[in-house]
Every structure is written in C-alpha cells, then in structure tokens.
Amino acid sequence: MNLLFWLCVILLVYVYLGYPAAVWLVARLRPRPVRPAAGDHLPVVTVLIAAYNEAAHIERTVRNKLDQDYPRDKLDVIVVSDESDDGTDQIVAAIGDGRVRLVRQSPRAGKTSGLNLIAPLARGEVLVTSDANSFYAPDTVRELVKPLGDPAVGYVTGRMLYRAPDGSPTGEGCSAYMRYENQLRVWETRLGSIVGVDGGVDAIRRSIWEPMRPDQLPDFVEPLTVREKGYRVVYQPSARLYEDALADAGDEFRMRVRVSLRAWWALKDKAALLNPLRYGIFAWQLWSHKVLRYLAPFFQLGALVANLALAPRGGAWPLLLGLQLVFYATAAIAHALRDRSLPAPVTAAYYLCVLNLASGLAFAEFLQGKKKVIWKPRT
C-alpha cells in the first residue's frame, strides 16, 4: 500500500506539474520557433461550421466570420446543418451573402460526418473550423493562418477564452483550466508540436486534410493525423475565440465525458504515435499530456484507497489522509454552493473533480466499447 500511495501521488504531481515543467525546460534547451514567410500570408480560407439546432447563435456566428479583418474575396463560409429542426437552416439561408453556403445533412450523423461532407466543397487553401456558437476577435482568421506561412506547419489552433459571467464554480474552474492548458500549449509549440486542440478555432492545410470515420473526434484525430504526416501542430495565442463557459456542472460533466470517450478512441486509432522509437519527444508528450492525464482519476482513487489502509499505522498517514479528505470536502461544498461565487482554490478543486470524474467514466465506457457520435448544443 505504501508503494501504491506514493506511485499514485508521484504520477499526479508529474501529470499536472512535472510534465509542464519538463516541457518548459526542454523547449528552452532546444527551441523550434515557427518561421512564417516574410510579409502577409493571406491564403484563400473557407470556414467550416457544423450546426445542430443553433438558431440562437448561428447568425451571429456566421456574420462574425464574414466580418473578419481579412480580404473579402479570400474568405467564405460553409455551414452544415445536421438535420436541424429549429429554424437554423432558414436563418443561414436568409443571411443573404454570396460567400455563405448552406448544406443540409440528413439523416442526422454528427459533426464529423458533417465536416466530411462539406470539406471537399471548400475552395480555400486553408480550412478553418468553428463551432456554431464561437465568436472570433476581428483579426482571428488573419492571425490563425500566419503560422501556415512556415512550410513545416500543417495545423494551427487558436486561443479559446471562456467567459464565466455568472461566476459559477464550473464556469470559473473551466476558465482557470483553459488558462493552464493554453500556457502549456505555448511551451509545447516551442518544443515542436502540441498534442491537443480546441476545435472551434483551428486551421489546417486543405492539401493534407483527409476524411475521418463518423465516430472519430476531429479535434483530436485531425491534428494527430497531421503529425503522422510529418507536419507540426502549433498554438497561436493571438487567434482568439470567445465562448461562454457552461454554468451547469451536469452539462459540463456530460460534455467532458463525451470528449474524453472520443479521445480514448482516437488514442486507440493513433496508437502508433505512442511509440517513442518512431516519434521520440512527441510520443512522450502524448503519453504525458493525454494518456496519463485521462488516467488521473484512477491515480486519485489509488492514493485515497491506499491512504485509508495506511492511516491506522499513525505517523504522517492520518495527516495525509486528512489533506485528501479536505480536498474532496471542498469540492463537495463547492457543488452544494454551485450557484454562488466562490474563491479560486475552491472552484479549482471542484472543477478538477468534475473533470476527472468525467474522465474516469469515459474510460469505463471506452472499455465497454461505447461510442458517442452525435451531439447537442451547449446550453
């Protein structure tokens, strides 16, 4: 039990602190800066948007893309409606801009199938994917395509900024978590490639895009495929996307289960990238940032169970158990008071528990062979 406890604690510390510190250090020792071509890099861009029942957001989202600080003749939008029945199609059709195209997918088949349907219709040299409720800063597309001026770069993801106007523990925790993730992506980019993207503010060279199976997660599989092809996947923090964080813990939990489950299937599909003999540092990144991160709830559980067994021995064990129980009690209190604004350490504990509980459930569903293909709008 002693060994189990310390192994679990060391892995948890490594996942959340040790790995970021190691990436920062290695990136300083052997940096790989992105080297875009001199001058403006302004390729033709097609923005792809998959929507299901997004009548509340779709017009604002599409117009936001059309109004980007980018040459009008080099930017268009294709919206795929996944058999929406709330008026989404009619709203898009009424926008009345020749740069917008609506494609209806029927029967309903999910986001990945929708993107597979419309990507071949794009005229752009670069495909930009946006969520149906994503709002870009005015220069986001211009900033997003800049790194593609470097021929070694094949995929670029921007900076997702979650807004939590209600001050809920879930929203505040999500915002803090994304700040942590974004800083890690800065260091991973300096090292070579990042291993995770958001999907709502991404750009890929059309020449290397390829269709995916309907059950695959584009946000995860596409960048890994790009890396397999020898291109870099990089983070561009100046390409900003704004979304409202989910205030309801249940909605956030279900979304995280869906994303984590599809990520496990993506890791299975792209298992070759986990081989350090073939992919070196990137394989280490994938193991550390994704595999071990998704297994973190089991390290938490192992540390707690081992500590419960060791506590009767006295010494420091009761104190260590007390610290763990305080952590989980803090998360439970935050859940009970989730309609109130709470201190940052409290919301961090709460969100980490929501996130890891979702990851644990997703892994259990993965072992059972379950898959989630279709989605519902964020609420």
N, C-alpha and C positions, 0 to 999 in steps of 0.2 A: 504493500500500500504506500509505503514511503516513496518508492521509486515511481509509482503511478502518479502520485501527487506532484512531485517535482517535475516529472516529464510533462505533465499537462500544463503546469504553470510556465515552464520554460517555453513551451510551444505557443502559449497565449501571448507571452511577452514578445516572442520572436515575431509572431504574425502582426501585431499592432505597433510595435516599437522597433524591434530588431531589424526586420526586413526594410522598413523605410530608412533607417539609419545606414544600413549596408548599401542600399541603392544610392543614397546621397554621397557616401564615401567613394564607391566605385565610379560614379559619374564624375566626381571631381578628379579622380586619378586618370580616367580615360574617357573624357567627354567626346560626344559625337554631335556637334552642333548641326542644326538644319541649315542648309546653304541654298536658299532660293535664288533664282536668277535675278540679275540686276534689273531695276525698273519694275513697273507694274506687271503682275501676272494676272491677266483677265481672260481666262478661257470661257467658252460658252458653258453655262450652267443650267441644269434642269433640276428644280426642286421637286422631290417626290414626297407626297403626303398620303398616308393611309388613314382612312377615317371610318369609324363606325358610330353612327348616331351622335355626331358632334355639332348639331345645329347651333348650340350655344356658343361655339368657339370658331367654327370653320371660316366664316367670312373674315373675321379679324385676323386669323392666322394667314389666310391666303393673301389678303391685302398687305399684311406686314412683309411678306416675301416680295410682292410686286413693287413695294416702295423702298426696297433696299438701295443703298448708295452703290449702284452697280449699273453699267451700261444697259439700257432697256432692251437693246437688240441682242444682248447676250444672256438674257435671263428669262426663263419661262417656268411654269408650274404645271405639274400633273397631279390630280387628286384621284385616288382610287377609293370609291365608296364600297365598303364591304357589306353590300345589301342593306344599307341604312334605311330606316323606315320612319325617321323623324323630320324629314324635310331637308336633310343635309344636301342631297343631290340638287334640289331646286335652288337652294341658296348659292351653291357653287355656280350653277348654270346662269344665275341672274347677275353674277359679278360683272359680266359684260366686258371682259378684257380678252383680246385675242391671244394673249400669252398664257391663258389658263385653259387646261383641258381636263374634262371630267371623264373618268372611266368607271363603269359600274361592274363590280364583281358579284356574280350570282351563280350558284348559291354561295352563301357566306363561307369563307375558307380561311380567314385570318390574315394578319398583317404580312407575313412572309409571302404567302401566295399572292397577295395584292401587289407587293413590290416586284415579285417575279413577273406579274402581268404588265406593269407599266414601265419598268426599266428599259425593255427593248424598244419602247416607243419614244424614248427620250432623244433629243437632238444634241444634248450637251456633251461636251468632252469630260465634264465633271458631273457626277450625280450627288446631290445634296439631299439627305433625308431629314425630314422634320416631322415631329409629332403634330397631331391635329390641334393641340392646344399650346403649342410652343410659340413664344413671342421673341423674335430676334432684335438685338440692338441694330441701329440703322446701318452699321458697317460690318455686320457679322459675316455675310457671304464673302465680301471682299477680303476680310481677314482670314476666313476659313480656307480659301483657295491659295493663299500666299505660299504656305509650305510646299504645295504641289509644284512650285517652280523649281524645287530640288528633285531631280530625276530619281533619287533614291527613295523618295517618299511616295507611298501609294494610297495612304488613308490618313485623314485628319479628323480629329474630334475637337469640339469647342468646349467652352466652359459653361456648365449648367449652374445657374444660380437659383436656388429655391427661395421663394418668398413665403414667410410664415406670418401673415398679418394678424392672425388670431392669437399668436403667442402660445399655441398648444404645445405640450411636450413632444408630440410626434413631429409636428412641423419644425420646431426648434432643433430637435435632435437630428432630423433629416438634413437641415441646413448645415449644422456643425459637421455631420458626417461627410457631406459633399465637400466642405472646405478641406477636410483631411484628405479625401480622395484626390481632389484637384492638386493639392501640393505634392502628393505622391506622384501624380502624373507628370508634373514639371520635372521631377528628378528622373523618372523613368525615360522621359523624352531625351534628356541629356545623355542618358546611358545608351539609348538606341531606339527602343520601341516601348510603347505602353501595352498593357495586356487587357485593358478594359475600357469601353467607351460608353456613352450615354444613349446614342441612337437618335436623339432629337436634334442634334446639331453636328452632323457628320458629313464628310465629303470623301468620295472615292473616285479614282480614275475610271472612266467608263470602260477603258480598254482592258482592265483587269477584273471588272465586276463579273460575277457568274451567278446563275440562279441557285437557290437553296431549296432543300426539302421543306414542305409546309410546316413541319414540326420544329425546324431549326430556328434559333434566335438570331436575327440579323445583327443585333448589337454585339454579339459575341462571335458568331461563326464568321461573319464577313471580315472583320479585322484579322482573325486567325488565318483565314484563307489568304489574305494579302501578305501576311508574314510568311506563310508557306511558300509563296511565290518569290520571296526574296526582297520584298519592299518593306520600308519602315512604316510603322503606325505611330503618329505623333499627336501631341496635345498642343492646341493653340489657344491660350487663355484669353487672347484679345477677341476671339469669336464668341460672343456672349449670347446665351439663351436664358430667358426668364420663364419660370413656371411656378405656380402656386404649389407649395408642399401640401400633401394630404394631412388634414387635421385629424381625421378619424383613424385611430390605431388599427381598427379592423380592416379598413380599406388599404392602409399601408402594409399590413401584415399579409393580406391576400396578394397584393402586388409583388411583394418580396418573395413569397412562396413561388409564384408563377415564374418570376425572373430567375430565381435560384434553381428551380427544377429544370428550366430550359438550358441554363448554364451547365448543369451537370451533363445533360445530353450532348451539349456542344463539346465539352471536355472529352467525352467518350468518342465523339466523331473525330476530334482532332488530337487524339492521344499521342500521335507521333511527335507532336510539338513538345511533349513532356520528356523526350529523350535528350539528356544533356550532351550525349556524344554527337548528336546531329545538330542541335540548336543551341548548345552552350548556355550563355547567360540568359537568353530568353526562356529556355526551359526552366532554369532556376526561378526566374520571375513568375512564370506561370504556376509552378508548384507553390511558391510562397504567397503570391497575391491572390490566387484563386483557389487552388485545391485546399491548402491549409486554412485559408480564410473561411471557406464554406464548411470546413470540419471543426471550426472553433467552438460551436455549441457542445460538441462531444468532449472537447478538452475542458470546457467549463464544468460539464457534468462529471467528468472523471475526477477533477480536482475537488469538487464538492463531496462526492461519494467517498473518496479516499480520506478526505479530511474528517468526515463524520466517523469513519472507522478508527482514525488515529487520535481523535480528540481525547478519549479516555486515558491515553498514556500521559497526559499532562504536558508540562513544558510549554513550548510555544504553540502547540497544536490547537488548544482551545482559543487562543488569540487569533490565529489564522482562520479558524472556523468562524469566529465572531465577525471578522472583517468581511468574509464572504457573505454571511447572513445579513450584515448591514447593507451590503451592496444590493442584494436581491430584495431586501425590505424597502430600500429606497426606490427601486424600480416599481415595486408593488404600490407604494404610496403615490408615486407619480401617476400610475394607472388610475388609482382611485380619484386623484385630483386632476385628471387629464383635461378638464375644461378650464383650468386656471393657468396663469403664467407662473413658471417655476424657475429656480436658479439653474444655471447652465450645468453644473455637475449632476444635478438630479435628472434633467432631461437627457443628458448623455448616457447615464446608467439605464434609463428607461428605454431609449432608442436602441442601445446595444442589445438589450434583452429581446426586444421585438424583432430586431434584425436576425439575431442568432437563433431564436425560436423558429422563425420562418425558414432559416437555412436548414435547421435540423429536420423539420417536417418535410422540406423539399427533398432532402437526401433519402428519407424513408420512402417517399413516393417514387423517387428515382429507382430505388432498389425493387419496388413493386412493379416497375415498368410503366408507370403512369406518365402521360404527356398532356400538356395544355397548349392548344393551338390558337383558339380564338380568344378575344379579349373584350373587356367592357371599358367605356371611357372612365378616366379618372374623375372622381367626384370630390 
